[in-house]
Every structure is written in structure tokens, then in C-alpha cells.
Amino acid sequence: MIWIVEATSRAPIGRPRGFDTDEALQRAMVVFWEHGYDGVSLTDLTRAMGITKTSMYAAFGNKEDLFRKALKRYTEGPASYSTRALQEPTAREVATAYLTGSIQASTRAGCPAGCLGVQGFLVAEHLGQSAADELAAWRNGNRAQLRDRFQLAIDEKDLPAGTDPDTLAHYLMTMANGIAVQAATGATRDELQRVVDAALHNWPPA
């Protein structure tokens, strides 16, 4: 996935911004994570970030630009479990790490419950085209990575011949999305782990 940093994110020469852009983006990510895209206003965002709207536009662009940057930060931080899971030696261990990681990310102490990406999709119709395309690329990229990993498992005879790798990828992502929704509505880590254990009891799913 290619991320473009707009020229507007550069501070004017000789004029330091006077705030920590990394910390401001972290705070924006948390706000989007908790409330979704449509649930927050620019005033909500800038108040949480501790900056003015003018500073936000200069450093991050408009609301959609900020959302895209927050999604990138989320992917490289709390949601990085999905990339790490792909390195597991067997398909079963990939699935276990992926779903367990989803539970941990969705129920992290001190963080909003659920998933920033899922929150975004719930109001996707309110997003501009740029942010909607970014979310779609995020989802499709995750599915493609899982699909390719499961295809490798088939080639290595770790999964049975005739297994559909895309169906397995879709299955895991559907499970992870369900975990995020359940976590956002109050499900505990232990409850979600029991669901994952049941789902993995017969792996791969028929």
C-alpha cells in the first residue's frame, strides 16, 4: 500500500509548528478509533489534538487526509498483529495468531474497544471518495495477504489440496470483524477467546 505525504504537511520554513505532530496524530487516531469518522467533528479532533484548525490543516490536511494518516498509524501499531501473523510457520498458527491478535487489539487496556477500520466501514457512505478508497484498499490488502499466505500453505501441503485460500482469508477477516463489533459492545477478552477457540477447533473450516 502506498501512502502519500502531502506537501501541506511541511511547516513553513523557519516557523516551527510548536506542537508534537506525532502525539497529535496519536490522539486523532484514538478519537477516530472510538467514535468513527462520522462521529467526530473538526472541533472534536482539534480539541483532542490540542491544536487549532489552522494548525491541523497545515500539518495533516483536511479531515479525510487526517483519517487516512490515522488509519496508517493504526495499521502499523495496534493492528500490526495481522502482518506478524503471516510469519507463523503453519496455516493454523497464522489463523490462531490473527484471531488472538484481533482480540488483543480490540480489548486493549487504555484504548477504545473494537477496531478503527471497522468503525470506518460502518459509516463508509459518509466518507469522501479518497477516504473510502483508502479503507477499501486497507481491507482488500489484508485479505490478499492472507489469501497469498494460505495459497503458500496449500503449495507446501500444510493445507489440503482443493482448499480455497480466498475463502479462508475471508473467513478469518469476518471473524476478526465480528470480534471487533462484539468487543465494542462489551464482550470481554475471555469471552472472545472462547469463541476463537471454538472456531479453530476444526481447522480448516469445511
Buried (B, 14 or more C-beta within 10 A) or exposed (E): EEEEEEEEBEEEEEEEBEBEBEEBBBBBBBBBBBBBBBBBEEEEBBEBBEBEEEBBBBBBBBBBBBBBBBBBBBBEEBBEBBBEBBEBEEBBEBBBBBBBBBBBBBBEEEBBBBBBBBBBBBEBEEBBEEBBEBBEBBBEEBBEBBBBBBBBBBEEEBBEEEBBBBEBBBBBBEBBBBBBBBBBEEBEBEEBBEBBEEBBEEEBBE
